[in-house]
Amino acid sequence: MTAYAVVIPTLARDTLADCLAALAAATGPRPEEIVLVDDRPDPDADPGQLDHPLSVLGDLRESTLVLRSGGRGPAAARNTGMRAVGSPWIAFLDDDVQVGPHWCDQLAQDLAEAAPDTAGVQGVIAVPLPGERRPTDWERGTAGLAKARWITADMAYRTDAVKQVGGFDERFKRAFREDADIALRLLDAGWRIQRGRRTTRHPVRPASRWVSLKQQRGNADDALMRRLHGPDWWHKAVAPRGRIRSHVAITAAGAAAATLAATGHPRAAAAAGLGWAAGTGEFAWARIAPGPRTRYEVTTMLVTSVLIPPAATWHRLIGLWRHRGAGAWREVAA
């Protein structure tokens, strides 16, 4: 049997107990080690919040280690966990997933079948969606994880391979793009990554109506990806290109309309304003049409569709400036 460890970064969310309970209940060879990395930024955060989640592990509690990573993001948290284990394979899980009932058996089979040049084996992610209505914009976004490449919601990597490329790039502060980045670096180093058989459930978390606006921070991470992997990084990562070009154009049209109106050019301002309205309207409808079209959802889509283009543009500009001189990640993950 191929030995493995499990590393789970966490912010002590309510989902953690279900994550650990599913892991404890899964049949098959048990992990040699479980490392739970508490990434809450508050150094005085109540450690008692982890008491209940840890209690559901049963006999696995004895082989579980809890570490702190100082709120530096999931990439840094995974590096912290990786440095603490001695197993040849690490299964990285997110704290809001639930592994399948035969996950340990399936993982053991995935690892046993991995060729010597295989650095990672990705799990199959299932996102349950409501059957009685159309999914919301947030639910559709989460459902996209089922088709995403290399996501660390459930990804097993050879420990030595991850260390060879320097670990996860800690400049990615959010749970976004850090998984694609390390996968591309492993592929560039000559390793392969394959999809396994094991299954993991990723429920849709409750979220505020402003969640899509907060997600625009990821545009700064896309700027880092472009710097590290070239302008066609999204093609290499088999990732959707997104709407950043459209967002920039809409934002420019809106800014031009306001500037022209303020400087006494009403006709030009009206033309620019029409361009802004058309672009914003198309964006809003693209998000409203496939959804449930409830009053709450439509209102949310209308308001956030106005705010997202300038927010996305701002974060992209911030990312381009912040990462203008970024070089390859060379952390020694020993």
N, C-alpha and C positions, 0 to 999 in steps of 0.2 A: 504494500500500500504506500502511496506517495504521501508523505507528511505535509500538512499545511497549517497555516495560522489564519485567523480572521482578524482584520483590522476595521474598526468602525469609528469614524469621526462623529462626534455628536455635540449638539447644543443643549442636551438634556430636554429635548422636546417630548411631548406626550407620546409620540409614535415609537420611541425607543423601546418601551416595554413590549409592545407587540413584535417589534423586530427581534428582540432577544428571545422572546417566548417561542417564536416560530423556529429560530435557530436551535433552541434546546429540544424542540419536539421533532426535528427532522431526523429521519432514520439514516443510518450509515456510519462510516468511520468518523469519529469525533475530531474536531480540530485539536492540535497539540496545544495551541495557545489562542486566547482571545484577548485582543488589546482594544480597550475602549478609550478613545482619546477625547477628553473633555476640552472642547475648543471655545468655551465661553470666555469672552474677553475680560470679564470682571474677576480679578484674582480672589475676591472675597465671595464669589458665587457659592451658594449653599451646596456642599457636597452631598447633603442628605437627599437632594433631588434624584440622585442615582440609586438610592437604596432600594426602592421598589423595582426599577428595571433590573437591577442586578439579582434581586431575589428570585426572579422568574427563571434564572438560568439553571437552577437545581445543582446537580453535581458538576456542571461546567463552571460554576462559580469559583471553584478551587484553582482552575487554570486560567482565570481571567485577571488581567492587570489593567488598572485605571491610571492613565497619565493625563497631564495637563499640557496644552500646547499654546496657551496664551492668546487665543482669539485671533490667530494669524491666518485663518482660512482653512478650508478642507485640504488644500494641497500640502500645506505645512503640517497639518494634523496627520495626514497619511504618512509623511516622511517621519514624523515622530514615532508613529506606530511601527513603521518598517524597521527603524533602527533598534527597536526593542525585541524583535523576534529573531529566532534562529532557524525557523523552518525554511525549506527550499522553495515553497510556494506560499503566497499570501493571497487570500481571498478578501478583496476590499468590498465592503458593503456600506450603503448609506443607512442612516438611522431611521428612515421612513419607508423601508421596504420590508417585505415579509417573504422569507425563502419558502419554497415549496416543501411539502411533507416528505419528499424523498431527496431533498437537496444534497445532503451529505453523500449519499450513495451516488447521485448523478455527478457531483463534483469530483469524487474519487475516480469515476470512470473518465470524466473529461481530462483530468490530469494524467491518468495512466495512458491515455491515447495521444497525448501531446508529443509531437516529434521533438527531437533535441533542439531544433532551431525555432521552436515555438515559444515565444516569450509570454504570451497571454492567451487566456481562453475566456471569452465573454459569455455571461449567462443570458438566457432568454427572458426578456422583461415583458410582463403582461400588465396592462393598465386597465382596470375595470371602469367602465363608463356606464352612466345611467341608461337603462333600456326603455324607459317610459317617455323620454323626451330627447331632443337634440342636445349634444354637449355644448357647454359654454365655451367661450374663447379660452379661458384658463384650462378647462378640462381637455380641450383639443390640443393645447400646447403640451400638457403633461402626457397625453396619449402619444405624442411624437417620440417619446423616449423609447417606445417599443420598437421603433425602426432605427434608432440612433446607433451609430458605430462607437464601440469602445467605451461606453459610459461606465463609470465606476460605481453605479448603483449596485452592480454585481459583476466584478471583473477580477479574475484570478491572474496574478502575474508571478513569474519566477523572480524570487527575491534578488538573485544575482544580476538578472537582466535589468531590473529597475535601478539597482545601484550602479550598474555599468554606465547608464546614461545620466546619472546624477540625481535620480529621484524626481519627484514632481516639482515643477517650476513654481516656487512660492510667490512669484510676482502675480500669479492668478489668485486673487483674494476671495473670489466667489466660487460657488459650485458651478462653474461654467468655463468651458474650453480647456481646463487643465487636463481633462481626460484625453481630449483629442491631441493636445500638445505632446504628452508623453508617448502616446501611441505613434505619432508621426516620427518622433525621435527614435523609437525602437525600430520602426520600419526602416528608417534611414541607416540604422546601425546593422541592418541585415537580418533582423529577427522577423518572425511571422506572428500574426495574431489571428486566431480562429474563433468561430462561434461554437459553443458547447451545447449540451442537451439540457442542462439543469434549468429550472424555471424559478423565477422570482416575481412576486406580485408587488406592484408599485401603486398603491392607492393614491387618489388625487387628494392632496392636502387642502383643508379649508384655507381660503385666501381672501384678503380684502379686495375691494373693487379697484384699488390702485395698484394691484400687483403687476399689471402689464407696464405701468409707468416705471416702477422700480426696476423692472427687468432691463430697462434701457441702459443701465450701467454696464451691461455686457458688451456694449459697443466699444468701450475702452479695451476690453479683453480681445475683441476682434482686431483692434489696431495692433495689439501685441502679437497676435497670431500672424498678421500680415508682415510685421517686422521680422519675425522669427522664421516663417515658412514661405514667404513670398506672396505676391498678389493673388495667386491661384490656390492659396491654402485651403479654401473652402472646397475646392474640387478634390484636392488630395485627401481631405478629411471626410469626403462624401457628406458634406453639411449643406443645408440650405443657405443660399447666399443672403437672404434677408432683403429688407427694403431700404437699406441705408442710403442708396443713391436717390430713391424717391423721397425719403425723409429730408435729405439735404435740399432737394429741389423745392419741396413744399415750404420748407423753412425760409429759403432764399426768396421765394415769391412773397411770402408773408412779410418778411423784413423789407423787401422792396416796396410793397404796397404802403406800408406805414411810413417809410422814408419819403416816398414820392408825394404822399398826401400831406406830410408835414412841410414839404418844401414847395408846395403850390403847384403840383403837376397832377390835377385830378384825373385826367383821362388815362395817363400812364398808370396812376395808382389804381384806377378801376380795372385796367387790364391785368395788372399783377395780382390784384385781389381776386379776380375771376379765376386766375390760374391756381391761387392758393385754395379757393373754395372747391374747385374741381378736383384737385389732388386730395384734399382732405375728405371730400365726399366719397371718392372712390375707395379710399383707405377704410373709412368707416363702414361702407357697405360690404366690403370684402370680409370684414369681421362680423357684421351683423347677420348677413344672409345665411350662413351655415348654422347659426346658433338657434337657441330656443325662442328668441325674439320677445321675451318678456319685457315689461316696462323697465325693470331694474337692469336687465342686460343691455337693452337698447340705449338707455340713458348712460350707462357706464361706457359703452362702446363709443357713443358720440363724444362724450367729454374727453375720454382718454385719447381718442383719435385726433383731437385738436392738440393735445399736449405732447403726444409721443414724438412727432417729427422734430420739434425743437429740442426735446430732451435727448433723443437719439443723436442728433447732430452735435449737441453740446458734449455728450460723453465721448463721441468719436473724436472730436477735436482735443479733448482732454487726454484721451488715450494716445493720440498721435504725438502730442507734445511730451507727455510723460515717458513714453517708450521710444522716443526719437533715436536714442543711442543704444537701445537694448541689444545685447549680444546673447550668445547661446548660454543657457543655464548650465553652470559648471559646479553646482553644489556637490561636494563629496559626501555621499550618503553612506558613511561607514558605520 
